[in-house]
Amino acid sequence: MSRHTTFHIGGPADAYLEVETEAELAKVCRFARRRRLPVFFIGWGSNLLVRDGGLRGIVARLRGEFDAVRFDGVRVFAGAGVRLPALVSACARRGLAGAEPLIGVPGTVGGALVMNAGTREGEIGDLVKSVRVLDRKSLKGALLKRRSLRFGYRSSNLDKRVILGAELELKPGSKVDILERIKNLQQRRLQTQPVHTFNVGSIFKNPSGRFVARLIEEAGLKGARCGGASISRKHANFFENHGGATARDVLDLVRLVRGRIRRRYGVELEPEMRIVGEA
Ligand SMILES: Cc1cc2nc3c(=O)[nH]c(=O)nc-3n(C[C@H](O)[C@H](O)[C@H](O)COP(=O)(O)OP(=O)(O)OC[C@H]3O[C@@H](n4cnc5c(N)ncnc54)[C@H](O)[C@@H]3O)c2cc1C
């Protein structure tokens, strides 16, 4: 799985598949059901720490027809496999505003919906009109309307679902303004985050009313290292894999930070990255 995550960390999957159509997806799920195999869906792998023992069962990534984007006025229909930066750029080219906060999130629509990805400027949940999911019984597509969807801080009620795509609603805007906003957001990210390293973005969620990066920095942990993983000197809520880091190294760092922050501030940090697989 180190080949399928932005952390470049993770033991083997029993099977890795790229699924290109809904018909193929139904086949894979039927096969897995008969053999009682779990199926784990991944997007860009940008929020995943896969443990060193890897993942049992099937790991599936949606591509092919799930990579399609279609526009209808201010509505955008995007498959679960569509990458957010490409989606934001396509919206900008059409003069559609609202998706810019997602420009620097290296995730797919599927992963972003599960996580309600975003920034202080806005989250994907703000834009969602409906989500297409796989009905686990019939193995056919089913539509979840906005009123049945719940989005919170890096969370949603789509966790146990297989996401096929989403309908988003944007606002008409000036192309020049949208592109300017995108440029500013990208520049800010380059200045403040180690975007060119192997990482998974924020390791921990911000505790209410506080910035976890500041707490880690104040606790003197910037640059702390376990094996091949370290706490970024650029942004203390990012951990970097310097090549050859194991999930164990990252989890050792997680333990170190949580312990120090608990003792110093009485705050219990909750991971934002998803930790999956066997030790
Ligand atoms: C440099 C960097 C910067 C980042 N900045 C941000 C940021 O500003 N804001 C932010 O919110 N996040 C940020 N992230 C984290 C990450 O990009 C987001 O959480 C993103 O939404 C994850 O999407 P993904 O497609 O990579 O999902 P993955 O990491 O592949 O998976 C995440 C979860 O979604 C599930 N999933 C994925 N696709 C499907 C599907 N089709 N059906 C069902 N479940 C699915 C997986 O099973 C898993 O539970 C950053 C990461 C990096 C590396």
PDBQT file of the ligand as one rigid body, heavy atoms in Angstrom, charges set to zero:
ROOT
HETATM    1  C1  LIG A 301      -0.315  17.811   1.462  1.00  0.00    +0.000 C 
HETATM    2  C2  LIG A 301      -1.706  17.477   1.989  1.00  0.00    +0.000 A 
HETATM    3  C3  LIG A 301      -2.578  18.506   2.319  1.00  0.00    +0.000 A 
HETATM    4  C4  LIG A 301      -3.852  18.212   2.806  1.00  0.00    +0.000 A 
HETATM    5  N1  LIG A 301      -4.688  19.253   3.107  1.00  0.00    +0.000 NA
HETATM    6  C5  LIG A 301      -5.932  18.992   3.521  1.00  0.00    +0.000 A 
HETATM    7  C6  LIG A 301      -6.848  20.068   3.809  1.00  0.00    +0.000 A 
HETATM    8  O1  LIG A 301      -6.536  21.253   3.654  1.00  0.00    +0.000 OA
HETATM    9  N2  LIG A 301      -8.101  19.762   4.229  1.00  0.00    +0.000 N 
HETATM   10  C7  LIG A 301      -8.495  18.475   4.389  1.00  0.00    +0.000 A 
HETATM   11  O2  LIG A 301      -9.657  18.238   4.747  1.00  0.00    +0.000 OA
HETATM   12  N3  LIG A 301      -7.660  17.430   4.144  1.00  0.00    +0.000 NA
HETATM   13  C8  LIG A 301      -6.402  17.660   3.707  1.00  0.00    +0.000 A 
HETATM   14  N4  LIG A 301      -5.555  16.613   3.453  1.00  0.00    +0.000 N 
HETATM   15  C9  LIG A 301      -5.986  15.233   3.736  1.00  0.00    +0.000 C 
HETATM   16  C10 LIG A 301      -6.655  14.514   2.546  1.00  0.00    +0.000 C 
HETATM   17  O3  LIG A 301      -6.185  15.055   1.317  1.00  0.00    +0.000 OA
HETATM   18  C11 LIG A 301      -8.187  14.592   2.599  1.00  0.00    +0.000 C 
HETATM   19  O4  LIG A 301      -8.700  13.977   3.755  1.00  0.00    +0.000 OA
HETATM   20  C12 LIG A 301      -8.846  13.935   1.361  1.00  0.00    +0.000 C 
HETATM   21  O5  LIG A 301     -10.207  14.228   1.360  1.00  0.00    +0.000 OA
HETATM   22  C13 LIG A 301      -8.672  12.428   1.327  1.00  0.00    +0.000 C 
HETATM   23  O6  LIG A 301      -9.151  11.973   0.071  1.00  0.00    +0.000 OA
HETATM   24  P1  LIG A 301      -8.594  10.647  -0.602  1.00  0.00    +0.000 P 
HETATM   25  O7  LIG A 301      -9.303  10.470  -1.888  1.00  0.00    +0.000 OA
HETATM   26  O8  LIG A 301      -7.115  10.693  -0.663  1.00  0.00    +0.000 OA
HETATM   27  O9  LIG A 301      -9.090   9.566   0.445  1.00  0.00    +0.000 OA
HETATM   28  P2  LIG A 301      -8.264   8.335   1.055  1.00  0.00    +0.000 P 
HETATM   29  O10 LIG A 301      -7.178   8.856   1.911  1.00  0.00    +0.000 OA
HETATM   30  O11 LIG A 301      -7.903   7.389  -0.019  1.00  0.00    +0.000 OA
HETATM   31  O12 LIG A 301      -9.395   7.708   1.995  1.00  0.00    +0.000 OA
HETATM   32  C14 LIG A 301      -9.931   8.428   3.074  1.00  0.00    +0.000 C 
HETATM   33  C15 LIG A 301     -11.192   7.719   3.562  1.00  0.00    +0.000 C 
HETATM   34  O13 LIG A 301     -12.190   7.798   2.551  1.00  0.00    +0.000 OA
HETATM   35  C16 LIG A 301     -12.632   6.501   2.183  1.00  0.00    +0.000 C 
HETATM   36  N5  LIG A 301     -12.946   6.502   0.748  1.00  0.00    +0.000 N 
HETATM   37  C17 LIG A 301     -12.210   6.987  -0.274  1.00  0.00    +0.000 A 
HETATM   38  N6  LIG A 301     -12.874   6.865  -1.437  1.00  0.00    +0.000 NA
HETATM   39  C18 LIG A 301     -14.050   6.249  -1.153  1.00  0.00    +0.000 A 
HETATM   40  C19 LIG A 301     -15.187   5.844  -1.927  1.00  0.00    +0.000 A 
HETATM   41  N7  LIG A 301     -15.253   6.021  -3.240  1.00  0.00    +0.000 N 
HETATM   42  N8  LIG A 301     -16.222   5.259  -1.286  1.00  0.00    +0.000 NA
HETATM   43  C20 LIG A 301     -16.172   5.075   0.062  1.00  0.00    +0.000 A 
HETATM   44  N9  LIG A 301     -15.155   5.443   0.846  1.00  0.00    +0.000 NA
HETATM   45  C21 LIG A 301     -14.106   6.027   0.245  1.00  0.00    +0.000 A 
HETATM   46  C22 LIG A 301     -11.493   5.559   2.550  1.00  0.00    +0.000 C 
HETATM   47  O14 LIG A 301     -11.969   4.253   2.784  1.00  0.00    +0.000 OA
HETATM   48  C23 LIG A 301     -10.977   6.229   3.828  1.00  0.00    +0.000 C 
HETATM   49  O15 LIG A 301     -11.755   5.856   4.931  1.00  0.00    +0.000 OA
HETATM   50  C24 LIG A 301      -4.264  16.877   2.964  1.00  0.00    +0.000 A 
HETATM   51  C25 LIG A 301      -3.373  15.822   2.613  1.00  0.00    +0.000 A 
HETATM   52  C26 LIG A 301      -2.119  16.130   2.134  1.00  0.00    +0.000 A 
HETATM   53  C27 LIG A 301      -1.199  15.002   1.744  1.00  0.00    +0.000 C 
ENDROOT
TORSDOF 0
